Amino acid sequence: MTESHSHAGVVVAEFNPLYRPYLVVTIGLTLICTIVGIPLAVAWFCGAGQWWAGHYFHKLSCRLDGKTLRFRKGILFQVEKTIPLENIQDVTFIEGPILKKYHLATLKFETAGHSAGQAHDMHLTGIINAHEFRNRIIDAREALRQQLAGHATPNAATPATADSHMLAKISAQLDEIAALLREGRDSR
């Protein structure tokens, strides 16, 4: 099974099937940790967990195109997020002992313009070859930033060049304004 497949610049991530048993175990252990949850944990481990994890797994999707990262997850409460690549500040790779046991990792997205309270919703667990997918996201983000910078200043190769080019234009316009003001004063 491959990590992802591409269609005309779109990268579609694939998820590791081991994510299903990981969900069953982690949610079941969480239920066991609570006294009230022990009877629910029995039902969870007897089949409800496998059913739920299977449906959850099949609803997972993640697509990366040239401008956005889109992902969807959930059964009862479906979450569909579209994150503009230019807003992604960082993509963190997280791997803990239980995740390692199932050969899984979590990608956490830090974005500009979102409060800390929303950040917990922006993570994905179970993408095959998560390191490579993370690198693709970062590469796509950088390519988009360069493309946007290129449109803002067509002949600018670097931000410093763009700044000096812009300052030269402003200086020339100020010189023109000063000359027009001088002409207006001289004609009076």
C-alpha positions, 0 to 999 in steps of 0.5 A, spaced: 500 500 500 502 506 498 502 512 502 499 517 497 497 518 490 496 524 486 491 526 481 493 533 477 497 536 482 492 533 488 496 528 493 491 524 497 493 521 503 492 514 505 491 511 512 494 505 515 489 500 517 492 499 524 489 506 526 482 502 527 485 497 532 489 503 535 482 507 536 479 501 539 485 500 544 485 507 546 478 509 547 477 502 551 483 504 555 480 511 556 473 508 558 476 503 563 480 508 567 473 511 569 469 507 574 462 509 570 466 507 563 467 499 565 461 497 563 461 501 556 468 498 555 466 491 556 461 492 550 466 496 546 471 491 546 466 486 545 464 489 538 462 496 538 469 499 538 471 495 532 464 497 528 465 504 530 473 504 528 471 501 522 466 506 520 470 512 522 476 509 518 472 509 512 470 516 513 477 519 514 480 523 508 486 528 507 487 531 500 493 536 499 492 541 492 496 547 490 493 552 495 489 548 501 489 542 505 483 538 506 481 533 511 475 530 514 473 525 519 468 523 524 461 519 524 456 522 528 460 529 528 463 530 522 469 535 521 471 537 515 477 542 515 480 546 509 486 550 511 489 555 506 497 553 505 499 560 506 496 560 513 500 553 515 505 556 520 508 549 522 506 541 521 509 537 527 510 530 527 508 526 534 509 519 535 508 516 542 509 509 545 502 507 543 502 510 536 509 507 535 506 500 537 501 501 531 506 504 526 502 510 527 504 518 527 500 524 528 501 530 524 499 537 528 497 543 524 499 550 527 496 555 523 495 563 523 489 566 524 486 561 529 486 561 537 489 556 541 482 553 543 481 551 536 488 548 535 486 541 538 482 540 532 487 540 527 491 534 527 491 527 523 493 520 526 494 514 521 497 517 515 502 512 511 509 515 511 507 521 515 514 524 515 513 524 507 506 527 507 509 532 512 514 534 507 510 535 501 505 539 505 511 544 507 514 544 500 507 545 497 506 551 502 513 554 500 511 553 493 505 557 494 508 563 498 514 563 492 508 564 487 504 569 491 511 573 492 512 572 485 505 575 483 506 581 488 513 583 485 514 580 478 521 581 478 523 580 485 527 574 487 528 575 494 524 579 499 530 584 500 530 585 493 522 586 493 523 591 498 528 595 495 524 595 488 518 597 492 522 603 495 525 605 489 518 606 486 516 610 492 522 614 491 520 616 484 513 617 485 515 622 491 520 625 486 514 626 481 510 629 486 515 634 488 516 636 481 509 637 480 508 641 487 514 646 485 511 647 478 505 649 481 508 654 486 512 657 480 506 658 475 503 662 481 
